[in-house]
Amino acid sequence: MSTDPITISPSTTKVGWIGTGVMGRSMCAHILKAGYTLTVFNRTLSKAQPLLDQGAHLAHSPSDVAAQSDVVFTIVGFPSDVKSVTDSVLSLLRPQSILVDMTTSDPSLAAAISAEASAKSCFSVDAPVSGGDRGARNATLSIFAGGDHQIVSSLSPLLSLLGTTYYMGGPGKGQFAKLGNQITIASTMVGLVEGMVYAHKAKLDLTVFLDAISKGAAGSKSLELYGERMLKRDFEAGFYVDHFVKDLGICLRECEKMGISLPGLGLAHQLYLSLKAYGEGGLGTQALMLALERLNNVTLGSSSSSG
């Protein structure tokens, strides 16, 4: 098998995209604006319609996307979805083509997909992202890439349209990096909401409080992205609770394999699981506020921001 990557440009490269939800839709729009021919598939057609209106082509299955594309991106929900979709894609992907999975998934699955792609004279890159819906809209995502370094480099014309790429190592290393990212976010979100509960009980104005701490060592991307949303009790998903529970579950399984104990991760996982138990899995991760409100019998945000 030749290891020379294809040369990627709008005039020579046909791009496929599977999964046009909250994140994928915005990411696809950047690729379309750059002049690439784009074929999309989504299980719910209405979520792909805005892209069709912008000039994307509709495929009727993942394998249909693969048959028409040189580079196929996937960003779906769960590892089982990744396995199903990538099996379909690799069945029809042409030699020297590239599969880029941007779903947060199991590192071992990413390595297996890479081996399967190689056996079919194709390439696979695991490239999960961080930055949420705002990062997708503004093309400021952090992209954690695992796979062959030369192949990742060859994808630069496309990945640079979406954000900044960090090469993390061989197959699966992008997934490991993203899981570490999720662990960091989980404990940060718990700390942020606990600080809000404390400030509320101390009868501080939460708007002033969050603005004040954002300028110091307690400032974080989580505060920047979600502080104002929580004060407005805006729990619309930029990233779903259901998907975060999935991610943290993968993290815990990897920790077990590594023989390490991360109590902050375990606590965050339990709090997010409680949201699912209340039927709130379709809300955004900032809905963690609801779990801490229930534990402390308080109401934060717009109705009582001054305590």
C-alpha positions as CSV (number, residue, x, y, z in Angstrom):
1,M,0.0,0.0,0.0
2,S,1.3,3.4,-0.9
3,T,1.6,5.7,2.1
4,D,1.5,8.9,0.0
5,P,-1.5,10.9,1.1
6,I,-3.9,12.5,-1.5
7,T,-3.5,16.1,-2.2
8,I,-6.5,18.0,-0.8
9,S,-8.0,21.0,-2.5
10,P,-11.5,22.2,-3.4
11,S,-10.9,21.5,-7.1
12,T,-9.7,17.9,-6.6
13,T,-11.2,16.5,-3.4
14,K,-14.7,15.4,-2.8
15,V,-15.7,15.5,0.9
16,G,-18.3,13.3,2.6
17,W,-19.9,14.0,6.0
18,I,-21.9,11.7,8.2
19,G,-23.7,13.3,11.2
20,T,-25.0,16.8,10.7
21,G,-26.3,17.5,14.2
22,V,-25.5,20.4,16.5
23,M,-21.7,20.3,15.8
24,G,-21.6,18.7,12.3
25,R,-23.9,21.2,10.7
26,S,-21.7,24.2,11.5
27,M,-18.5,22.3,10.6
28,C,-20.0,21.3,7.2
29,A,-20.9,24.9,6.5
30,H,-17.3,26.0,6.7
31,I,-16.3,23.3,4.2
32,L,-19.0,24.3,1.8
33,K,-17.9,28.0,2.1
34,A,-14.4,27.0,1.2
35,G,-15.7,25.6,-2.2
36,Y,-15.5,21.9,-1.6
37,T,-18.0,19.5,-3.1
38,L,-19.8,18.0,0.0
39,T,-22.1,15.0,0.3
40,V,-23.9,14.6,3.6
41,F,-25.9,11.9,5.4
42,N,-27.9,12.2,8.5
43,R,-30.5,9.8,9.9
44,T,-32.9,12.8,10.5
45,L,-33.2,14.5,7.1
46,S,-34.4,17.8,8.6
47,K,-31.0,18.3,10.3
48,A,-29.3,18.1,6.9
49,Q,-31.7,20.4,5.1
50,P,-29.9,23.7,5.9
51,L,-26.7,22.2,4.3
52,L,-28.7,21.0,1.2
53,D,-30.0,24.6,0.9
54,Q,-26.3,25.8,0.9
55,G,-25.4,23.4,-1.9
56,A,-24.5,20.1,-0.3
57,H,-25.5,16.8,-2.0
58,L,-27.7,14.3,-0.1
59,A,-26.7,10.7,0.3
60,H,-29.1,8.0,1.4
61,S,-26.7,5.9,3.4
62,P,-23.2,6.0,4.9
63,S,-21.9,3.7,2.2
64,D,-23.4,6.1,-0.4
65,V,-21.3,8.9,1.1
66,A,-18.2,6.7,0.9
67,A,-18.8,5.8,-2.8
68,Q,-18.8,9.5,-3.7
69,S,-16.0,10.9,-1.5
70,D,-12.2,11.1,-1.1
71,V,-12.3,12.1,2.5
72,V,-15.2,11.1,4.8
73,F,-15.8,12.7,8.1
74,T,-18.0,11.1,10.8
75,I,-19.4,12.7,13.9
76,V,-22.1,10.5,15.4
77,G,-23.3,9.6,18.9
78,F,-21.9,6.5,20.5
79,P,-19.2,3.9,19.9
80,S,-21.8,1.5,18.6
81,D,-22.8,4.2,16.0
82,V,-19.1,4.7,15.1
83,K,-18.7,0.9,14.5
84,S,-21.8,0.7,12.4
85,V,-21.1,3.7,10.3
86,T,-17.4,3.0,9.7
87,D,-18.1,-0.6,8.7
88,S,-20.4,0.8,6.0
89,V,-17.9,3.5,4.9
90,L,-14.9,1.2,4.7
91,S,-16.9,-1.3,2.6
92,L,-17.0,1.3,-0.3
93,L,-14.2,3.7,0.4
94,R,-11.8,3.9,-2.5
95,P,-8.0,3.1,-2.0
96,Q,-6.0,6.0,-0.7
97,S,-9.1,7.7,0.6
98,I,-9.3,8.9,4.2
99,L,-11.8,8.3,7.0
100,V,-11.8,10.9,9.8
101,D,-13.9,10.0,12.9
102,M,-14.6,13.1,15.0
103,T,-16.8,11.3,17.5
104,T,-15.6,10.9,21.0
105,S,-15.2,7.2,21.2
106,D,-13.2,4.3,22.6
107,P,-9.4,4.5,21.8
108,S,-9.3,0.7,21.2
109,L,-12.1,1.1,18.6
110,A,-10.1,3.9,16.9
111,A,-7.1,1.6,16.7
112,A,-9.2,-1.2,15.2
113,I,-10.7,1.1,12.6
114,S,-7.3,2.2,11.6
115,A,-6.1,-1.4,11.1
116,E,-9.2,-2.2,9.1
117,A,-8.8,0.9,6.9
118,S,-5.1,-0.1,6.3
119,A,-6.2,-3.6,5.3
120,K,-8.4,-1.9,2.6
121,S,-5.6,0.4,1.4
122,C,-7.3,3.4,3.0
123,F,-6.4,5.6,5.9
124,S,-8.1,6.4,9.2
125,V,-7.7,9.3,11.6
126,D,-9.3,9.7,15.0
127,A,-9.9,13.4,15.5
128,P,-12.4,14.2,18.2
129,V,-13.0,17.9,19.0
130,S,-13.6,20.3,21.9
131,G,-15.2,23.7,21.8
132,G,-18.9,23.0,21.7
133,D,-21.4,24.5,19.4
134,R,-19.9,27.9,19.6
135,G,-16.5,26.5,18.6
136,A,-18.1,24.7,15.7
137,R,-19.8,27.9,14.5
138,N,-16.7,30.1,14.9
139,A,-14.3,27.5,13.5
140,T,-12.3,27.6,16.8
141,L,-12.4,24.0,17.7
142,S,-9.5,22.1,19.3
143,I,-9.0,19.0,17.2
144,F,-7.1,16.1,18.8
145,A,-5.7,13.9,16.0
146,G,-4.4,10.4,16.2
147,G,-3.1,8.3,13.3
148,D,-0.3,8.5,10.8
149,H,1.4,11.9,11.1
150,Q,1.8,12.4,7.3
151,I,-2.0,11.7,6.8
152,V,-3.0,14.1,9.5
153,S,-0.7,16.7,8.0
154,S,-2.3,16.1,4.6
155,L,-5.7,16.9,6.0
156,S,-4.6,20.4,7.0
157,P,-6.5,22.2,4.2
158,L,-9.8,20.8,5.6
159,L,-9.1,20.7,9.4
160,S,-7.8,24.3,9.4
161,L,-11.3,25.3,8.3
162,L,-12.7,23.9,11.5
163,G,-10.1,24.9,14.2
164,T,-6.6,24.1,15.4
165,T,-5.3,20.6,15.1
166,Y,-3.0,19.0,17.7
167,Y,-1.3,15.8,16.6
168,M,-1.4,13.5,19.7
169,G,0.3,10.4,18.3
170,G,-0.7,7.1,16.6
171,P,-4.1,5.5,16.2
172,G,-6.3,6.1,19.3
173,K,-4.2,8.8,20.8
174,G,-6.7,11.5,19.6
175,Q,-9.3,9.7,21.6
176,F,-7.1,9.4,24.7
177,A,-6.5,13.2,24.5
178,K,-10.2,14.0,24.1
179,L,-11.0,11.7,27.1
180,G,-8.5,13.6,29.2
181,N,-10.1,16.8,28.0
182,Q,-13.5,15.5,29.2
183,I,-12.1,14.6,32.6
184,T,-10.8,18.2,33.0
185,I,-14.1,19.7,31.9
186,A,-16.2,17.5,34.2
187,S,-14.4,18.5,37.4
188,T,-14.3,22.2,36.2
189,M,-18.1,22.2,35.7
190,V,-18.7,20.7,39.2
191,G,-16.4,23.4,40.7
192,L,-18.1,26.2,38.7
193,V,-21.7,25.2,39.8
194,E,-20.6,24.5,43.4
195,G,-19.1,28.0,43.5
196,M,-22.4,29.4,42.2
197,V,-24.4,27.6,44.9
198,Y,-22.0,28.9,47.6
199,A,-22.2,32.5,46.2
200,H,-26.0,32.3,46.1
201,K,-26.1,31.1,49.8
202,A,-23.8,34.0,50.7
203,K,-26.3,36.3,49.1
204,L,-24.0,37.6,46.4
205,D,-25.2,38.8,43.0
206,L,-24.4,35.9,40.8
207,T,-23.9,38.0,37.7
208,V,-21.3,40.2,39.5
209,F,-19.7,37.1,41.1
210,L,-19.2,35.2,37.8
211,D,-17.8,38.3,36.1
212,A,-15.4,38.9,39.0
213,I,-14.0,35.3,39.2
214,S,-13.7,35.1,35.4
215,K,-10.9,37.6,35.5
216,G,-8.8,35.6,38.0
217,A,-7.5,32.1,38.5
218,A,-11.0,30.7,38.5
219,G,-11.6,31.8,35.0
220,S,-12.2,28.9,32.5
221,K,-13.6,28.1,29.1
222,S,-16.5,26.4,30.9
223,L,-17.3,29.7,32.7
224,E,-17.0,31.6,29.4
225,L,-19.2,29.3,27.5
226,Y,-21.8,28.4,30.1
227,G,-21.9,31.0,32.9
228,E,-24.3,33.4,31.2
229,R,-26.4,30.5,29.9
230,M,-26.8,29.1,33.4
231,L,-27.8,32.5,34.8
232,K,-30.5,32.8,32.1
233,R,-31.5,29.2,32.8
234,D,-30.7,28.4,29.1
235,F,-30.1,24.7,29.0
236,E,-30.2,24.2,25.2
237,A,-27.7,21.7,24.2
238,G,-24.4,22.7,22.7
239,F,-23.2,19.3,23.9
240,Y,-25.8,16.8,25.2
241,V,-25.8,15.5,28.8
242,D,-26.5,12.0,27.2
243,H,-23.3,12.3,25.2
244,F,-21.3,13.6,28.2
245,V,-22.4,10.6,30.3
246,K,-21.2,8.4,27.5
247,D,-17.9,10.1,27.4
248,L,-17.3,10.0,31.2
249,G,-18.3,6.3,31.2
250,I,-15.6,5.6,28.6
251,C,-13.2,7.6,30.7
252,L,-14.0,5.5,33.8
253,R,-13.5,2.3,31.8
254,E,-10.1,3.5,30.6
255,C,-9.1,4.5,34.2
256,E,-10.0,0.9,35.3
257,K,-7.7,-0.5,32.5
258,M,-4.9,1.9,33.6
259,G,-5.3,1.1,37.3
260,I,-5.9,4.8,38.3
261,S,-8.5,6.4,40.5
262,L,-10.0,9.8,39.6
263,P,-12.6,10.7,42.3
264,G,-13.6,14.0,40.6
265,L,-14.4,12.1,37.5
266,G,-16.5,9.6,39.4
267,L,-18.4,12.3,41.2
268,A,-19.1,14.2,38.0
269,H,-20.3,11.0,36.3
270,Q,-22.8,10.4,39.1
271,L,-24.2,13.9,39.0
272,Y,-24.6,13.8,35.2
273,L,-26.3,10.3,35.6
274,S,-28.8,11.9,38.0
275,L,-29.8,14.4,35.2
276,K,-30.5,11.4,32.9
277,A,-32.6,9.9,35.7
278,Y,-34.7,13.0,35.7
279,G,-35.2,12.8,32.0
280,E,-32.8,15.6,31.3
281,G,-30.3,13.8,29.0
282,G,-31.3,16.0,26.0
283,L,-30.2,19.2,27.8
284,G,-26.8,20.7,27.5
285,T,-24.0,20.0,29.9
286,Q,-24.6,23.3,31.7
287,A,-27.8,21.6,33.1
288,L,-25.5,20.3,35.8
289,M,-26.8,23.3,37.7
290,L,-30.1,21.5,38.0
291,A,-28.5,18.6,39.9
292,L,-26.8,20.9,42.4
293,E,-30.0,22.9,42.8
294,R,-31.8,19.7,43.8
295,L,-29.2,18.7,46.2
296,N,-29.3,22.0,48.0
297,N,-32.9,23.0,47.5
298,V,-32.0,26.3,45.8
299,T,-32.8,28.0,42.6
300,L,-30.1,29.8,40.8
301,G,-30.1,32.0,37.7
302,S,-32.5,34.7,36.4
303,S,-35.2,34.2,39.0
304,S,-32.9,34.7,42.0
305,S,-29.5,35.9,40.7
306,S,-29.0,38.2,43.7
307,G,-29.7,35.6,46.3
